[in-house]
């Protein structure tokens, strides 16, 4: 019988220590099918354009982040969520110090 992992709530605001002029991250859960990562952004920090084989969703827990998905740009504010489909280039810029939860889920390949 496997041992049960001790579970306790994580206060998102305390999940990563934001750093001046940097992006910090902490993987909260993950396996071969996807993961959930908490990011802390200082104002002006960017993740350059890239695509992944995962469907992703960004939830802004605090702050404000400009997210470009393909040809569309959105300003995602505290409490808002934005989907980023697999295979489509996306990029992010923090408009002010921000916390973001990123969930990535691998979509099964069709048979």
CORPEWO-V983654 format. One record per helix or strand of 2 or more residues. SS is the DSSP state (H for helix, E for strand). FROM is the first residue (numbers start at 1). LEN is the number of residues. Records with the same first field share a line. If there is no record, write none. Layout:
BEGIN
SS=FROM-LEN ; FROM-LEN
END
This chain:
BEGIN
H=12-3
E=23-9 ; 34-8 ; 46-5 ; 54-16 ; 72-6 ; 81-4 ; 90-17
END
